Amino acid sequence: MTDKIPELAAYAARPEQSLAAHAGGVVDNIHTITPATGTTAYGDEWETVMTTLGWVHDAGKLTTFFQKYVQKGTRSVADRPEYTYHGFLGALLAAHALASQDVSEEMRVAGFYAVAKHHGAIPTLQRAHDDYAGTRNRVDDKYDIVQTQLEDIDTHASDAADALLTTATDGNLEWADIPVDSPELYKKYLPHPSQFDAQFYETVLRAWSTLVCADKLDAATVQPPADTSRPDIERFRTNLAELPEGESPLETELNRLRTAAHEDCYTTLQQAYVAGNRLFTLTLPTGFGKTLTGLRACLELAEQEDSRVIYALPYTSVLDQVDSVCREFLDADPLSGAYTIHHHLADTRTTLNERADSDAPNTGAEALFAETWQSGLVLTTFTQLFESAAGPRNTQSMKLPALQDSIILLDEPQGLPLDWWNLVGRLVQSLIDEYNATVIAMTATQPQIFEQTPDLPSPISLTDSTEACRAFLRDHPRVEFVLHDSVTNHLTGENPETVSLDAAALELVQATDAHSNTLAVVNTVRSAATLTETIARTVPESRSALYLAEGLQQFYQEHSDAQESDTTRADAYLDFLAQRATVNGTTTLIAALTTRIRPRDRRLLLAALRRILDDEISTPFDSCPTITVSTQLIEAGVDISFDRLYRDFAPIPALVQAAGRCNRAFDGETGTVTLWRLASAVEGRAPPSALIYGQRSLLRPTREALRPLWKEHGRRIDEATLIGPGVDAYYDALHTQRRTKDRTDSLVASFNNGDGDTLRKASLIGDEWETQDAVVLVSDDDMSQFERYQRDTEEDIGAAREQFTELKPLIVTVPVTDGDEQDEGGDDLAVVDATRVPTDYDIETGRGAILDHAQFMSDW
């Protein structure tokens, strides 16, 4: 199609690309990523609308002002730099072109904003209207500029403009129809957005994001695939079929339940989909195979419908475990076209200049295959999915077209910030209605987000096995929850005292004898680091203490084969640690896991812990008492099992998730999960539970749900009771407390009213603390890898992106202010050189990267 308008061949769209080639390439891309039979909310054919926008969006580049700018590379070639801009002129012509084809008024205005902002972001539409159709002097100046541009085209490029418009509108609009001398007449095409309904903003987003995606793909010479490439589903089926049935009657029964839920899920999903249903829940207790069940069901439906699966999780820290499942069962390769891993670090170096009307030629370096989610399986975060669906930046928007007909799996939706629950419900409604997406919420502790959303149908449960699984837990108790005095006193309000970290460390040491292991889950990184240090001091000299990560940095210096499997590398490290430390049956091994530790190190430490805790695997530390302290990162998606567990006070869903790391394989006696309230690591400060959850009002419904269970069952509450009636009571109390159905939600109102500026600033990541992404270098290999990335950044952006993918396991997010922090965020890459100052990376206690001596890449 690139030669369909040969009259445009003499005009440049950017250096080394003609306007004919670019416009044709954008239209080709639009036809690939736009559903051929889809209609807008207002009855217009999406393909017609977007084809028109694709042809016309760069019509303003026909001016001599822009052509000289492309040649000289400076806007000073024009009397006014604004004469070289093309967005506003292209938007006015787009609205006229759509009107000439009897497109609805709503769609004409949506098309106008899509073109006007295709180098920027969608603003607050009601305020933007005043910028384009108001009566102030600066609006008149905009139309004066457009008149100068139109007159220039009329003099120098009218034949090309005529060919462009007639092609774009199938002959319905010619250049002679354009009001060259009075462009202010175009204001009639721009009624105030307040007269449109709540679907208008999402229509604008869709038109804009499709144009942005098609434009940037062409600029980067990346052609979207005509067919979606997915991982091999047949391999997945074979691997699932080869899973063992079980070596004991208990394991056989457990696997039978897993299989029943598995079969229920994908069969129900396919049948319900054909019947027109698009909203589902998958609720199974932890340890009953949710990940494989949900992934199989989604991939089977994607195979049937030739679509893609978007697998979204709350945190980047749990992507590794799901990635491991994808690699093991699907042989999925993140560098292939079938599988993409995409989270916030992937955007670190791809932010574009989004000045509202800046039209600098786009080199296309930012537009990459992964960012448009073209793969058949995309593993990502809630942040990437929902922030992009609500108020995306320019580059973020490129993934939205890929949501068409997609199957979206929301793993652990209770991890969504409470302030976003109403908006997420509204966004899910938009994804279903606008993109025909299928949405599945999968968790052991199902929140009532969708049930509380107006105009959404009640979600359909994908399995009837949930109650059977809970009955299995009643008959074969895996764990029981034990309420510590600090919790029962808190429930009555009689004694608000918390457990000091000194007392907690002593209890953990005393509870963990030889050949046994204990996990303590805490609420903040500071709690984890301080408790880990306190445990090491508390261990009697006769037993001695050894940090699991004590030799890790030296190991990296002496053992450079990063291509080894996790298990091979873990075995090598455990042998290395045993050789450099005195180890015997009385040595207490202490591990710390936090999101301040690099992903590469977390993977290795978790693999090492699995080896140590596995009774069938021999390691030098099998007889050692082992105590692990972790933040919440271990609660979701981490396949590891401990003998006993202590959990700092938290909302009931978090307590249930934590319990899934105890006695996971139903081995031996019933495991105990002790719930206590830990004191702050800083004297005089609020307990971490109150600091993290109290401000979000998540502890009151926890107390309301626990109090009757405690009165009925005493201090010991069985797992089936807590994950059934306990979870239900928690969510009932939470939704009642928040009056979810009744209250007006400001973010939902922003979405319905087209308040793009507010939505773009809204974030799922809390902004209580400023954070910074940092690459942490601990070995010569790390340094060489980073220097390759830095060199490629300066020379070849494509190679740099590949190097950055390899660099991600060395990157962490750290706070730049003092406080008990949660993680995620940061835009600029800092460098922590622990090869020079080893103490800048405290891996033993989990305190992680310290920015005292860090440099930014530009200063490196």
Secondary structure, DSSP 4 states (H G I P E B T S, - for coil): -TTS-GGGTTSEEETTEEHHHHHHHHHHHHHHHS-TT-B-TTS-BHHHHHHHHHHHTTGGGGSHHHHHHHHHS-GGGSSSGGGG--HHHHHHHHHHHHHTTT--HHHHHHHHHHHHTTTS---BHHHHHHHHH--SHHHHHHHHHHHHHHHHHHHH-HHHHHHHHHHHTTTS--GGGS-TT-GGGGGGG---GGGS-TTHHHHHHHHHHHHHHHHHHHHTT-PPPSS-----HHHHHHHHHTS---SSHHHHHHHHHHHHHHHHHHHHHHHHHHTT--EEEEE--TTS-HHHHHHHHHHHHHHHHT--EEEEES-GGGHHHHHHHHHHHH---TTSTTEEEE-GGGGTT------TT--PPP-STT--TGGGT-SSEEEEEHIIIIIHHHS--TTGGGGGGGGTT-EEEEESGGGS-GGGHHHHHHHHHHHHHHH--EEEEEESS---TTTTSTTPPPPEES-S-HHHHHHHHHHS--EEEEE-HHHHHHHHTS----B-HHHHHHHHHHH--TT-EEEEE-SSHHHHHHHHHHHHHHS-TTT-EEETTTTHHHHHHH---TTS-HHHHHHHHHHHHHHHS---TTPEEEEEE-TTS-HHHHHHHHHHHHHHH-TTS--TTTTS-EEEEE-GGGGSS----BSEEEEES--HHHHHHHHTTBSTT--SSPEEEEEE-BPPSSTTSPPHHHHHTGGGT-HHHHHHHHHHHHHHHTTEEEHHHIIIIIHHHHHHHHHHHHTTTTSPPHHHHHHHTTBHHHHHH--SS--SS-EEEEEEE-SHHHHHHHHHHHHHHHH-HHHHHHHHHHHGGGEEEEESSSS--------SEEEEETTT-GGGEE-SSS-EE-GGG-EEGGG-
